[in-house]
Amino acid sequence: MLLTRDMSKPDPLARTRSAKKPVTPVKLSSVRPKSKPVRVVYLRGGDPVQRAKDLEHIRRLDRAGLNEHNSKAVKVIKENFFRRYGERV
């Protein structure tokens, strides 16, 4: 079934189409979002015992099925690990 419009009647949307202002381009303040700088504190190796405990804690959460995508706490823990030891987990 084809939908047709009675051409003898005026277009009901003609008034609203002609009343619109011309399109103006949107001016953006920046081209793309800029990443926030993160302060990294290298501990020159740090305490290896504490580093191993922190890493084991992250691994235990990972085995339980928690990662940075489904848990904000794990995301914060991993960010803090990166700030402390300069290594991504």
RODO-2510 file (C-alpha; in nm, 4 decimals, decimal comma):
residues 89
     n   res          X          Y          Z
     1     m     0,0000     0,0000     0,0000
     2     l     0,1405     0,3367    -0,1009
     3     l     0,0851     0,6460     0,1063
     4     t     0,0035     0,9494    -0,1021
     5     r    -0,0683     1,3093    -0,0165
     6     d    -0,3470     1,5095    -0,1717
     7     m    -0,1540     1,7680    -0,3758
     8     s    -0,4571     1,9978    -0,4034
     9     k    -0,4197     2,0886    -0,0329
    10     p    -0,1310     2,3053     0,0851
    11     d     0,1604     2,1407     0,2639
    12     p     0,0871     2,1469     0,6403
    13     l     0,4595     2,1719     0,7221
    14     a     0,5375     2,4520     0,4761
    15     r     0,4785     2,7246     0,7362
    16     t     0,7103     2,5661     0,9914
    17     r     0,9825     2,4946     0,7361
    18     s     0,9956     2,8537     0,6119
    19     a     0,9924     2,9969     0,9652
    20     k     1,3162     2,8241     1,0649
    21     k     1,6338     3,0269     1,0936
    22     p     1,9250     2,9389     0,8680
    23     v     2,1624     2,6830     1,0134
    24     t     2,4717     2,8315     1,1771
    25     p     2,7804     2,6236     1,2477
    26     v     2,8524     2,5337     1,6086
    27     k     3,1831     2,6675     1,7387
    28     l     3,3642     2,4299     1,9687
    29     s     3,6206     2,5517     2,2175
    30     s     3,8518     2,2554     2,1532
    31     v     3,8919     1,9985     1,8820
    32     r     3,9077     1,6984     2,1165
    33     p     3,9051     1,6519     2,4913
    34     k     4,2460     1,6765     2,6507
    35     s     4,3626     1,4158     2,8967
    36     k     4,4241     1,5235     3,2510
    37     p     4,7892     1,4973     3,3556
    38     v     4,8539     1,2395     3,6258
    39     r     5,1345     1,2847     3,8738
    40     v     5,3481     0,9713     3,8847
    41     v     5,5688     0,9207     4,1890
    42     y     5,8413     0,6655     4,1272
    43     l     5,9668     0,5061     4,4462
    44     r     6,2798     0,3650     4,2789
    45     g     6,1595     0,0130     4,3291
    46     g     5,9723     0,0898     4,6485
    47     d     5,9190    -0,1690     4,9147
    48     p     5,9150    -0,5020     4,7284
    49     v     5,7166    -0,6729     5,0049
    50     q     5,4415    -0,4086     4,9984
    51     r     5,4413    -0,4081     4,6171
    52     a     5,3941    -0,7867     4,6146
    53     k     5,1072    -0,7586     4,8648
    54     d     4,9378    -0,4859     4,6586
    55     l     4,9802    -0,6881     4,3401
    56     e     4,8450    -1,0037     4,5060
    57     h     4,5426    -0,8065     4,6299
    58     i     4,4696    -0,6867     4,2753
    59     r     4,5174    -1,0377     4,1347
    60     r     4,2803    -1,1839     4,3956
    61     l     4,0090    -0,9346     4,2983
    62     d     4,0758    -1,0125     3,9328
    63     r     4,0285    -1,3860     3,9943
    64     a     3,7001    -1,3076     4,1688
    65     g     3,5783    -1,1456     3,8457
    66     l     3,6220    -0,7806     3,9425
    67     n     3,8100    -0,5500     3,7084
    68     e     3,8288    -0,1766     3,6424
    69     h     3,5333    -0,1930     3,4035
    70     n     3,2777    -0,3310     3,6491
    71     s     3,4141    -0,2013     3,9821
    72     k     3,5128     0,1550     4,0683
    73     a     3,7100     0,0351     4,3710
    74     v     3,9345    -0,1858     4,1569
    75     k     3,9863     0,1032     3,9170
    76     v     4,1038     0,3264     4,2028
    77     i     4,3296     0,0517     4,3408
    78     k     4,4934     0,0026     4,0005
    79     e     4,5393     0,3788     3,9524
    80     n     4,7043     0,4034     4,2945
    81     f     4,9306     0,1081     4,2114
    82     f     5,0366     0,2875     3,8912
    83     r     5,1054     0,6098     4,0815
    84     r     5,3120     0,4284     4,3439
    85     y     5,5152     0,1904     4,1324
    86     g     5,4889     0,3344     3,7801
    87     e     5,3605     0,0046     3,6382
    88     r     5,0265    -0,0758     3,4835
    89     v     4,8493    -0,3835     3,6154
***
